[in-house]
Amino acid sequence: MARLSKELNRYFFEEDRGETVSLAQVIALAEEKVFGIVLLLLAFPSALPVPAPGYSTPFGIMIFLIAGQLILGRRKLWLPASWQRKTISTKKIQGILKKGLPWLQKVEAIAHPRLPMVCQSQGGRVLMGCTICLMAMSMSIPIPGTNTLPAISVFLTAFGLQEDDGLISAAGMVLSIVIAVLMVSVIYVFFNGGLSLLDILKNTIKP
């Protein structure tokens, strides 16, 4: 399979896709790297520097379900037929890709297969699934500031998975843990007010 940016450009810009594209078509495009590519594409709109609104909650729920299958050790992706039939406007996808493909190409420039135990071993995929599940829950919460950073970590983890680049996936998982701490702080402040975890840490390290 060619680099993902080239595949997406060919699929959505060079070929006639009609007015809408279904999730089933995207899964067919992904072939044997279905987990990484589908997770990456679902995180893509919310991970952009200028996120596309309205996708974080429904895509977060789908990401959670897919990550759960990584935890269970599945090698073949399963999604309800009703989900696979869901469609999205081709023009909307093209608009997202126009913003995102340059960023994807920058990440591709540093990606290559390495640290295979992260992406290929059962333990690595379970850990990956757990951290992605955490970020998917954060993406699904309709609170400002809880969507973009988790989506970025899912994007990195999934990108490493589809490129067999364990270093990038590991970086995404470490970022997920850091973000999880930050999100707990944000949610605490949102519901309770007062000091966030970051404020507490700042006060602790002050001389």
C-alpha positions in Angstrom: 0.0 0.0 0.0 1.3 3.5 -0.9 1.7 6.2 1.7 -1.6 7.1 3.2 -1.5 10.7 2.0 -1.1 9.5 -1.6 -3.9 7.0 -1.2 -6.3 9.6 0.3 -5.5 12.1 -2.4 -6.1 9.4 -5.1 -9.2 8.1 -3.5 -10.9 11.4 -2.8 -9.6 13.8 -5.4 -8.4 11.9 -8.4 -11.3 9.4 -8.6 -15.0 10.1 -8.8 -16.5 9.2 -5.4 -20.0 10.6 -5.9 -21.7 12.9 -3.4 -21.2 10.8 -0.3 -18.8 8.2 1.0 -19.8 5.4 3.5 -17.7 4.0 6.3 -17.8 0.7 4.6 -15.9 2.2 1.6 -13.3 3.6 3.9 -12.8 0.2 5.6 -12.4 -1.4 2.1 -9.7 1.3 1.3 -7.8 0.4 4.5 -7.2 -3.2 3.6 -4.9 -5.1 6.1 -4.1 -1.9 8.0 -7.7 -1.3 8.8 -7.4 -0.6 12.6 -4.7 2.1 12.2 -6.2 3.8 9.2 -9.8 3.9 10.4 -8.7 5.2 13.8 -6.5 7.8 12.2 -9.3 9.0 9.9 -11.8 9.2 12.7 -9.4 11.3 14.8 -8.3 13.4 11.9 -11.0 16.1 11.8 -10.7 16.9 15.6 -6.9 16.7 15.5 -6.4 19.5 13.0 -5.1 22.9 14.1 -8.5 24.3 13.1 -10.7 21.4 14.1 -13.9 20.6 12.1 -16.8 21.0 14.5 -19.4 18.4 15.2 -17.3 15.2 14.8 -15.7 14.7 18.2 -18.6 13.1 20.1 -19.8 10.6 17.4 -16.3 9.8 16.2 -15.1 9.5 19.8 -17.7 6.8 20.4 -16.7 4.9 17.3 -13.0 5.2 18.3 -13.8 3.8 21.7 -15.5 0.7 20.1 -12.6 0.1 17.8 -10.0 0.5 20.5 -11.9 -2.0 22.6 -11.4 -4.5 19.8 -7.6 -3.9 20.0 -7.8 -4.7 23.7 -9.7 -7.9 23.0 -7.0 -9.0 20.5 -9.1 -8.8 17.3 -7.1 -8.6 14.1 -10.2 -8.0 11.9 -12.3 -4.9 12.5 -16.0 -5.4 13.3 -18.5 -2.5 13.2 -22.3 -2.7 13.2 -23.8 -2.8 9.7 -25.8 0.3 10.4 -22.6 2.2 11.2 -20.9 1.0 8.1 -23.8 2.3 6.0 -23.5 5.8 7.5 -22.3 8.3 4.9 -20.6 11.7 4.9 -20.5 14.3 2.2 -17.5 13.9 -0.1 -17.1 17.7 -0.2 -16.8 17.8 3.6 -14.1 15.1 3.5 -12.2 16.9 0.7 -12.4 20.1 2.8 -10.9 18.3 5.8 -8.2 16.7 3.7 -7.1 19.9 2.1 -6.3 21.2 5.5 -4.9 18.0 6.9 -2.9 16.4 4.1 0.1 18.8 4.4 0.3 17.9 8.2 0.0 14.2 7.4 2.8 14.4 4.9 5.1 16.0 7.5 4.5 13.1 9.9 5.0 10.6 7.0 8.4 12.1 6.3 9.8 10.8 9.6 7.9 7.5 9.8 9.3 4.1 9.0 8.9 0.6 10.5 10.7 0.3 13.9 10.1 -1.1 17.4 7.8 -3.8 16.0 6.8 -5.1 19.5 4.8 -1.9 20.1 2.5 -2.4 17.1 2.6 -6.1 16.4 2.7 -7.8 19.9 -0.5 -8.5 21.8 0.7 -6.6 24.8 1.6 -3.5 22.7 -1.8 -3.5 21.0 -3.6 -3.9 24.4 -1.8 -1.0 25.8 -2.5 1.0 22.7 -6.2 0.1 22.9 -6.4 1.2 26.6 -4.8 4.6 26.0 -7.0 5.2 22.9 -10.1 4.3 24.9 -9.2 7.0 27.5 -8.8 9.6 24.8 -12.0 8.5 23.0 -13.9 9.1 26.3 -12.4 12.6 26.5 -13.3 13.3 22.9 -16.9 12.2 23.6 -17.4 14.7 26.4 -19.0 17.9 25.1 -16.8 20.2 27.1 -14.6 22.9 25.4 -10.9 22.0 25.5 -11.4 18.2 25.8 -11.4 17.2 22.2 -8.4 18.4 20.2 -5.5 17.2 22.3 -7.0 13.7 22.8 -7.6 13.5 19.0 -4.0 14.4 18.3 -2.8 11.6 20.6 -5.2 9.1 18.9 -4.0 10.3 15.5 -0.3 9.8 16.5 -0.9 6.4 18.0 -3.0 5.2 15.0 -0.6 6.6 12.5 2.3 4.7 14.1 0.1 1.6 14.0 -0.7 1.8 10.3 3.0 2.6 9.5 4.3 -0.1 11.8 6.3 2.7 13.5 6.3 1.7 17.2 8.2 4.9 18.2 5.4 7.1 16.9 2.8 4.9 18.5 4.7 4.9 21.8 4.9 8.7 21.7 1.2 8.9 21.1 0.5 6.7 24.1 2.8 8.7 26.4 1.0 11.9 25.2 -2.3 10.2 26.0 -1.2 9.7 29.6 -0.2 13.3 29.9 -3.4 14.5 28.3 -5.5 12.3 30.6 -4.0 14.1 33.6 -4.8 17.4 32.0 -8.3 16.4 31.1 -9.0 15.3 34.7 -8.0 18.8 35.7 -10.1 20.5 33.0 -13.2 18.4 33.9 -12.7 19.1 37.7 -12.5 22.8 37.1 -15.5 22.7 34.8 -17.8 21.0 37.3 -16.3 22.2 40.6 -14.4 25.4 40.0 -11.3 26.2 42.0 -7.7 25.2 41.3 -6.9 22.9 38.4 -4.2 20.2 38.7 -1.9 22.4 36.8 -2.4 25.3 39.3 -1.7 22.9 42.2 1.5 21.7 40.5 2.6 25.3 39.9 1.9 26.2 43.5 3.8 23.1 44.7 7.0 23.9 42.7 7.1 27.6 43.6 10.0 28.4 45.9 
